[in-house]
Amino acid sequence: EEAGALVIRVSDDGPGAGAASGTGVGLANVRRRLEARFGSAAALEAGPAAGGGFVATVRIPLLRDS
């Protein structure tokens, strides 16, 4: 949990995004689904990791019971 959001981070130490053979359609679909459900309160960030590899981070607002 960070600042009222559930944060899920997935990373690897592979060759990074430059060597990827994908088109990014999956990431775009996840972004659209997050926006449809949570609006601007949720986000998906993805790209090269600082030490090499790739990292994707999803932030979803935590819903609190009243």
DOZA-444499 format. One record per atom (N, C-alpha, C, O): residue in one letter; x, y, z. Coordinates in steps of 0.2 Angstrom, whole numbers, plus 5000, padded with zeros to 4 digits. Example, Ala and Ser with C-alpha at 12.3 -4.5 7.8 and 13.67 -1.06 7.14 Angstrom:
// residues 2
A506649725039
A506249785039
A506649845039
A507149835042
S506449895035
S506849955036
S506450005039
S506750065040
This chain:
// residues 66
E500449945000
E500050005000
E500450065000
E500950075004
E500350114996
E500650174995
E500150234994
E499850224989
A500150274999
A499650334998
A498950314996
A498650344992
G498650275000
G498050254998
G497850204992
G497350204990
A498450184989
A498350144983
A498650074984
A499150064988
L498350024981
L498749954981
L499249964975
L499049984969
V499849944976
V500349954971
V500649884970
V500849844974
I500649864964
I500849794961
I501449814956
I501349844951
R502049784958
R502549794954
R502849734951
R503049684956
V502949724945
V503249664942
V503849684938
V503849724934
S504449644939
S505049664935
S505449604934
S505249554936
D505849614929
D506349554927
D507049584926
D507049644926
D507449544925
D508149564923
D508349544916
D508949544915
G507949544912
G508049524905
G508349574901
G508549624904
P508349574894
P508649614890
P508249684889
P508549734887
G507749694892
G507349754892
G506849764887
G506749714883
A506549824886
A506049834881
A506249834874
A505849814870
G506849854873
G507149864866
G507149794863
G507149794857
A507249744867
A507249674864
A506549644863
A506549584861
A506049674866
A505449644866
A505149634859
A505249674855
S504749584858
S504449574852
S503749584851
S503349584846
G503449614857
G502749624858
G502549694855
G503049734853
T501949704854
T501749774851
T501449824856
T501249874855
G501349794863
G501149844868
G500349844868
G500049874872
V500049794865
V499249794865
V499049774872
V498549804874
G499349724875
G499149704881
G499249754886
G498749764890
L499749794886
L499849854891
L499249904890
L499049934895
A499149914884
A498649964882
A497949944884
A497549984887
N497849884883
N497149854886
N497049864893
N496549874896
V497649844897
V497649854904
V497449924906
V497049934911
R497849974903
R497750044904
R497050064903
R496750094907
R496750044898
R496050054896
R495550024901
R495050064903
R495649964903
R495249934908
R495249974915
R494749984919
L495849984917
L495950024923
L495650094923
L495250114928
E495650124918
E495350194917
E494550184917
E494250224920
A494350134914
A493650124913
A493350114920
A492750134922
R493750074925
R493450054931
R493650114936
R493150124941
F494250144936
F494450184942
F494550254939
F494750304943
G494450274933
G494650344930
G495350354931
G495750314930
S495450414933
S496150444933
S496550424940
S497050434941
A496150384944
A496350364951
A496850304950
A497150284955
A496850274945
A497250214944
A497750224938
A497650264934
A498250184938
A498750194933
A499150134931
A499250094936
L499450124926
L499950074924
L500550114921
L500450144916
E501150104924
E501750124921
E502150064919
E502250024923
A502450074913
A502950014911
A503550044907
A503450094903
G504050014908
G504650034904
G505250004907
G505249954911
P505850024904
P506549994906
P506650004914
P506450054917
A506949954917
A507149954924
A507749994925
A508149984920
A507950024930
A508550064931
A509150024930
A509650044927
G509149954933
G509749914932
G509749864926
G510149824926
G509349884921
G509149834916
G508549794917
G508349794923
G508349764912
G507649734912
G507049774911
G507149824908
F506549754913
F505849794912
F505449784919
F505549744922
V505049844920
V504649844926
V503949874924
V503949924920
A503449844927
A502749874926
A502449884933
A502549834937
T502149934934
T501849954940
T501149974939
T500950014935
V500749944943
V499949954943
V499849984950
V499949964955
R499450044949
R499150074955
R498450074955
R498150104950
I498150054960
I497350044960
I497150074967
I497450054972
P496650124967
P496450154973
P496150094978
P495750054976
L496350104984
L496050064989
L495350084991
L495250144993
L494850044991
L494150064993
L494150045001
L494249995003
R493950095004
R493850095012
R493150085013
R492750115011
D492950045018
D492350035021
D492150095025
D492650115029
S491550125025
S491450175029
S491250155036
S491050205040
